[in-house]
């Protein structure tokens, strides 16, 4: 079959790789100039490695993407970085049972209770019964109100904003279930890994059109017609395909397929999600002096959800000895921060950042600001009943995106798995 794949993120790349392996003709359209989707990277002239615009890593049990890297002979790096929380003006390491027991702000009984429940969730393989409960209602009952109010509620509020009360307990289970002390990173960065996948696809006959935007998809009963344009010349072209895989967010899919049945389109548009905004600081000196890689902020007044010091995970020598720090948030696409420039945003963040490192401003080399309108699905109770299937009302048009990886959360591992699943479905159709 002649198949078009819309989007060269990791869902599109893995779907293309599998379809090509099965002997199909595959053409991939990508609006960006580089592959990778939400994990797309950038690189300065002085860096050996690229850096993601939005922080990424793999857990050591992310078998789908790790096995794909092995399949194409791509090197990966394993580390055990420190993860901590910022609470009441101090940083506390909380990434192992031992560190939970040492946490000084909770009574021992509360720490033991929280550790026990998190352990049960970690080793429990069954998620379906949990999806009918709200995390905000069940977690205080399970781990205790004090533990919830101090540690978990602020993180939920900072991550999901107005949606936090309705998040399914199955989502929380997935976050606990998948965490591992060891983290994995592709040698050279995610951009290099994505580019290696592009080359492997091209070896098998895949054709990539970067800087190319798909304008419309329609079905004439015989073929699927894809209308697209190169961003530079804006000249529209139309080509016929036997099947099309769309890996864009659901609201983008609804936009480029304007004649979808209203009932189906409404279901897609009712799926909620948040955008992502990351202010990346390039510093001469270390920001998190204790060596923490991931710092979750347990303060509902904080303007920042998480501080991620990438070079406390990967060696700074790969980045010209700069210290790289992400200041991350998930926010609605129309939030005021989404409209700000980097200097304006840093002024807002600055008073809070000084609580962690009073002198960081003296160390700034440069900064970059990156925004995307969709990065984090909202997972309400009983989400399994509203997850869209791969098949759409258009024959031979398939949808495969982040809102379908449930019960798991966002991540390139699940993107790869999703691409493999949709490729199998198409080949077996």
C-alpha positions in Angstrom: 0.0 0.0 0.0 1.0 3.6 -0.5 0.7 5.2 3.0 1.0 8.8 4.1 2.1 9.6 7.7 1.4 13.0 9.0 3.9 14.1 11.6 7.5 13.0 12.2 7.4 12.8 16.0 8.2 9.4 17.5 4.7 8.0 16.8 5.1 8.9 13.1 8.7 7.7 13.0 8.0 4.3 14.6 4.8 3.8 12.5 6.8 4.6 9.4 9.6 2.3 10.4 7.3 -0.7 11.0 5.2 -0.1 7.8 8.4 0.1 5.7 9.6 -3.2 7.3 6.3 -4.8 6.2 6.9 -3.7 2.6 4.7 -0.7 2.3 5.5 2.6 0.4 5.6 5.3 3.0 5.7 9.1 2.6 6.1 11.3 5.8 5.0 14.9 6.1 6.4 17.1 8.8 5.7 20.8 9.3 9.0 21.3 11.3 12.4 21.4 9.7 13.5 18.5 12.0 12.0 15.2 13.3 11.2 14.5 16.9 7.8 16.2 17.6 7.6 17.2 21.2 11.1 15.8 21.7 12.6 17.9 18.9 16.0 19.4 19.8 18.3 22.3 19.0 22.0 22.8 19.1 24.5 25.7 19.4 27.7 25.8 17.4 29.7 25.1 20.6 27.7 22.0 21.8 28.6 18.4 20.9 25.1 17.2 21.6 21.7 18.6 20.9 19.2 19.6 23.6 15.4 19.1 23.6 13.2 22.1 23.6 11.2 20.4 26.2 12.9 18.1 28.8 12.9 14.4 28.0 14.3 11.1 29.3 13.4 7.4 29.4 12.8 5.1 32.4 14.8 1.9 32.4 11.6 -0.1 31.8 10.6 1.9 28.7 11.1 -1.2 26.6 9.4 -0.1 23.4 11.8 2.8 22.7 14.9 1.2 24.2 14.3 -1.9 22.0 13.9 0.3 18.9 17.2 2.0 19.7 18.8 -1.4 20.0 17.2 -2.5 16.7 18.9 0.3 14.8 22.1 0.0 16.7 21.8 3.4 18.5 23.8 3.9 21.7 22.0 4.9 24.9 23.3 6.2 28.2 22.1 5.0 31.7 22.4 7.2 34.8 20.8 7.3 38.3 20.3 11.0 38.9 18.9 12.6 42.0 15.3 13.7 42.1 14.0 15.9 44.9 11.1 18.1 46.0 11.2 21.8 47.0 9.0 22.4 50.0 8.9 25.2 52.6 12.1 26.7 51.3 14.2 23.6 51.3 15.2 20.8 48.9 14.6 17.2 50.1 15.6 14.1 48.2 12.6 11.8 48.0 13.5 9.2 45.3 13.8 6.0 47.4 12.2 4.3 50.4 15.3 5.3 52.5 14.9 9.0 51.6 11.2 8.9 52.3 11.9 7.5 55.8 14.5 10.3 56.3 12.1 13.1 55.2 11.9 15.3 58.3 8.6 17.1 57.8 6.2 14.1 58.4 5.8 11.9 61.4 7.2 8.3 61.0 3.7 6.8 60.9 2.7 9.1 58.0 5.9 8.2 56.1 5.4 4.5 56.6 1.8 4.8 55.4 2.7 6.8 52.3 5.6 4.4 51.5 3.3 1.4 51.9 0.6 2.8 49.5 3.1 3.9 46.9 4.7 0.4 47.1 1.3 -1.2 46.6 0.6 1.0 43.6 4.1 0.3 42.2 3.6 -3.5 42.2 -0.1 -3.6 41.4 -0.5 -4.6 37.7 -4.2 -3.8 37.6 -5.3 -0.3 36.7 -8.8 -0.6 35.4 -10.6 -0.5 38.8 -8.7 2.6 39.7 -9.9 4.8 36.9 -13.4 5.3 38.4 -11.8 7.2 41.4 -10.4 10.8 41.5 -6.8 11.2 42.7 -7.8 14.3 44.7 -10.4 12.3 46.7 -8.8 8.9 47.1 -5.1 9.8 47.6 -5.7 11.6 51.0 -7.7 8.6 52.2 -4.9 6.2 51.2 -1.7 8.0 52.2 -3.1 10.4 54.8 -4.3 14.0 54.5 -1.1 15.5 55.8 1.1 13.7 53.3 -1.3 14.5 50.5 -1.6 18.2 51.3 2.1 18.7 51.8 3.6 16.7 48.9 1.1 15.6 46.3 -1.7 18.2 46.1 0.7 21.1 45.3 2.3 19.0 42.5 -1.1 18.1 41.1 -2.3 21.7 41.2 1.0 23.0 39.6 0.7 20.4 36.8 -3.0 20.4 36.0 -4.2 23.7 37.3 -8.0 23.9 37.3 -8.3 20.3 36.2 -6.4 18.8 39.1 -9.5 17.7 41.1 -10.9 15.5 38.3 -7.7 13.6 37.4 -8.2 9.8 37.5 -6.4 7.6 40.1 -5.4 5.4 37.1 -3.2 8.3 35.9 -1.5 8.5 39.3 -1.0 4.8 39.3 0.7 4.9 35.9 3.1 7.6 37.1 4.1 5.6 40.2 4.2 2.3 38.3 6.6 3.4 35.6 9.2 5.3 37.7 12.6 3.7 38.0 15.7 5.0 39.7 17.8 4.6 36.6 17.0 6.9 33.7 18.1 6.5 30.1 19.1 9.1 27.5 20.0 8.6 23.8 23.6 9.4 23.1 23.9 12.8 21.4 20.3 13.8 22.3 16.8 13.0 21.0 17.3 15.0 17.8 20.1 12.7 16.8 18.1 9.6 17.7 15.2 10.9 15.6 17.5 11.7 12.7 18.9 8.2 12.9 15.4 6.8 12.6 14.8 9.0 9.6 17.9 7.5 7.9 16.8 4.0 8.7 13.4 4.7 7.2 15.0 6.3 4.1 17.2 3.1 3.7 14.0 1.2 3.4 12.5 3.6 0.8 10.7 6.0 3.1 10.4 9.6 1.8 10.3 12.6 4.1 9.0 16.0 3.3 10.1 18.5 6.0 8.9 22.1 6.2 5.6 20.7 4.7 2.2 21.3 6.2 -0.8 19.1 5.5 -3.8 21.3 4.8 -6.6 18.9 4.3 -7.4 15.2 4.2 -10.5 13.8 2.5 -11.8 10.5 1.2 -13.4 10.2 -2.3 -14.5 6.6 -1.7 -11.6 5.1 -3.6 -8.5 6.9 -2.3 -7.5 9.2 0.5 -6.5 12.6 -0.8 -3.9 14.6 1.1 -3.6 18.3 0.3 -0.3 19.8 1.4 2.0 22.7 0.9 5.7 23.4 1.3 6.0 26.2 3.8 8.6 28.1 1.8 6.7 28.4 -1.5 3.1 27.9 -0.2 2.2 25.9 -3.4 -0.6 23.5 -2.8 -0.4 19.9 -4.0 -2.8 17.0 -3.8 -1.8 13.3 -3.8 -3.7 10.0 -3.4 -2.9 7.4 -0.9 -4.3 4.0 0.1 -4.1 4.9 3.8 -3.1 7.9 6.0 -1.9 7.9 9.6 -2.3 11.2 11.4 -0.2 11.6 14.5 -1.2 15.3 15.3 -3.1 16.3 18.4 -6.9 15.6 18.0 -7.9 19.2 17.6 -5.4 19.5 14.7 -6.8 16.4 13.1 -10.3 17.9 13.4 -9.0 21.0 11.7 -7.5 19.3 8.6 -10.5 17.0 8.2 -13.3 19.5 8.1 -16.0 17.1 6.9 -15.8 14.8 9.8 -19.2 13.8 11.3 -20.1 16.3 13.9 -20.6 13.7 16.7 -17.1 12.3 16.2 -15.6 15.7 15.8 -17.2 16.9 19.0 -15.9 13.9 20.9 -12.4 14.7 19.8 -12.7 18.4 20.7 -14.0 17.5 24.1 -10.8 15.8 25.0 -8.8 18.3 27.1 -5.1 19.0 27.2 -2.5 21.5 28.3 0.3 23.1 26.4 3.9 23.2 27.6 6.2 26.2 28.1 9.9 25.8 28.9 12.3 28.6 29.7 15.8 27.1 29.2 18.7 28.8 31.1 22.3 28.4 30.0 24.5 29.0 33.0 28.2 29.2 33.8 27.6 27.7 37.3 25.4 24.9 38.6 21.9 26.0 39.6 20.9 23.1 41.9 24.1 22.9 44.0 23.1 19.6 45.6 23.2 17.8 42.2 19.5 17.3 41.9 18.4 16.6 38.3 14.6 16.9 38.8 13.1 19.2 41.3 9.3 19.1 41.8 7.9 22.2 43.3 5.5 21.6 46.2 4.3 25.2 46.5 1.0 26.3 45.0 2.2 29.9 44.9 5.2 29.0 42.7 5.1 30.3 39.1 7.1 27.2 38.1 6.0 23.5 38.1 9.5 21.9 37.9 13.1 22.8 37.7 15.1 20.3 35.7 18.9 20.7 35.6 19.8 18.6 32.5 23.5 18.7 33.2 23.0 17.1 36.6 21.9 14.1 34.5 24.0 14.3 31.3 27.6 15.5 31.4 28.1 19.3 30.9 31.1 18.6 28.7 28.6 17.8 25.9 27.3 21.3 26.1 30.6 23.3 26.2 30.6 23.0 30.0 27.4 25.0 30.3 24.9 24.2 33.0 21.5 23.7 31.4 18.3 24.3 33.4 14.7 23.9 32.3 12.0 25.9 34.0 8.9 24.0 33.1 5.1 24.5 33.1 2.0 22.8 31.6 -0.5 25.5 30.9 -3.6 26.2 28.8 -2.7 27.5 25.4 -4.4 30.9 26.2 -2.6 31.4 29.6 -0.9 34.8 29.9 2.6 33.1 30.2 2.1 31.7 26.7 2.0 35.2 25.3 5.2 36.4 27.0 8.7 36.7 25.8 11.6 35.1 27.6 12.8 38.2 29.5 9.3 39.0 30.6 8.8 35.5 31.9 12.1 35.4 33.7 11.1 38.5 35.6 8.1 36.7 37.0 10.1 33.5 37.8 13.0 35.4 39.3 11.8 36.0 42.9 11.1 32.3 43.2 14.3 31.2 41.6 16.3 33.3 44.1 14.8 31.2 46.9 16.7 28.2 45.5 19.8 30.0 44.2 20.2 33.7 45.1 23.1 34.3 42.8 22.0 32.4 39.6 21.5 35.7 37.6 25.2 36.3 37.7 25.8 33.1 35.9 23.4 33.4 32.9 25.0 33.0 29.5 21.8 33.0 27.5 18.2 31.7 27.5 15.7 30.2 25.1 11.9 30.0 25.4 9.9 27.2 23.8 6.1 26.8 23.7 3.7 24.2 22.3 -0.1 24.3 22.4 -0.6 20.7 23.4 1.7 18.4 25.5 -0.2 17.0 28.4 -3.5 15.1 28.1 -6.1 15.6 30.8 -7.2 12.2 32.2 -10.6 12.3 33.9 -12.2 9.3 35.6 -13.3 6.5 33.3 -11.1 7.8 30.5 -11.1 4.4 28.8 -14.7 5.0 27.7 -13.7 8.1 25.7 -10.3 7.2 24.3 -10.7 7.6 20.5 -9.9 4.4 18.5 -7.3 4.3 15.7 -10.1 4.1 13.1 -11.8 7.3 12.1 -15.1 7.8 10.2 -13.0 8.2 7.1 -12.1 4.7 5.7 -8.4 4.1 5.7 -7.6 7.2 7.7 -6.1 6.5 11.2 -5.5 8.7 14.2 -2.6 7.9 16.5 -1.7 10.5 19.1 -0.8 11.0 22.8 -4.4 10.9 23.9 -4.6 7.2 23.1 -1.6 5.9 25.1 -3.9 5.5 28.2 -3.5 4.3 30.9 0.1 5.5 30.5 1.0 9.2 30.4 2.9 11.2 27.7 6.4 10.1 26.6 8.4 8.9 23.6 8.2 5.3 24.8 4.4 5.3 24.5 4.6 7.2 21.2 6.8 4.5 19.8 4.4 1.8 21.0 1.5 3.6 19.6 3.2 3.9 16.2 3.9 0.1 16.2 0.3 -0.7 17.1 -1.2 1.4 14.4 1.2 0.1 11.8 0.2 -3.5 12.7 -3.5 -2.6 12.5 -3.1 -1.1 9.0 -1.1 -4.0 7.8 -3.7 -6.5 9.1 -6.6 -4.5 7.7 
